[in-house]
Amino acid sequence: TLYGLPSYATRKLKNRKMVLLVDECHEAPVEVLEWIRTISDQINNLFVVMAGLPTLETILEQKLETLLNRVTVHVELTSLSREEVEELIRKRIEFAGGSGTGPFSREAIDVIYERTGGFPRNVLKMCDDLVLQTGSKKTTVIDKSIAESAHMPETAPVSINFIETLPEKQKEILILLSSSGPLSPSEIAEKIGMEDYKTEDHASRSV
């Protein structure tokens, strides 16, 4: 049971170490985060790795500071460079049995980088969408024109009432996009001002 787990795990581990990886941790209810804090105290040689979006730190600050105080190492993944985006795509293709970055041309990768701001999750999502959308077109290359004209999933219309409930910075971004058209996260950060952030990467990630 959950109540007997700490003593059971300690007996089974003896002098060995165990790592518990909790992915998408920002989606966990507070009760689960409290449980993680409890077992980290009760099980010897247990190391907990929590992976999540930057909002996780805010959640811990506001609702569970006792768990935040137990964090000994903090690793922040910033956006990838253009070269790193290409390497990410290459590694995924090679893992699937392909070679190089085909079917993506270098120019298409430029578009992917600009649209996603270099965030890995967004890069992989856009690549997946491009492959699915062009799979039936009998083409062996995803070039710049295909990447630029790719159909991105539509979202449900947002009511004005909802927009009014957004924080000021988010409303500022919506107003900017409505007047200027598509912009990358770094371009948005530059236009709205980055004085509130430590680095350009922090600003882009926040956007």
Secondary structure, DSSP 4 states (H G I P E B T S, - for coil): -TTTHHHHHHHHHTT--EEEEETTGGGS-HHHHHHHHHHHHHSTTEEEEE---THHHHHHHHH-HHHHTT--------PPPHHHHHHHHHHHHHHTT--TTTTB-HHHHHHHHHHHTT-HHHHHHHHHHHHHHHTTTT-S-B-HHHHHHPPPPP-----HHHHHTS-HHHHHHHHHHHHH----HHHHHHHH--TTSSSHHHHHHH-
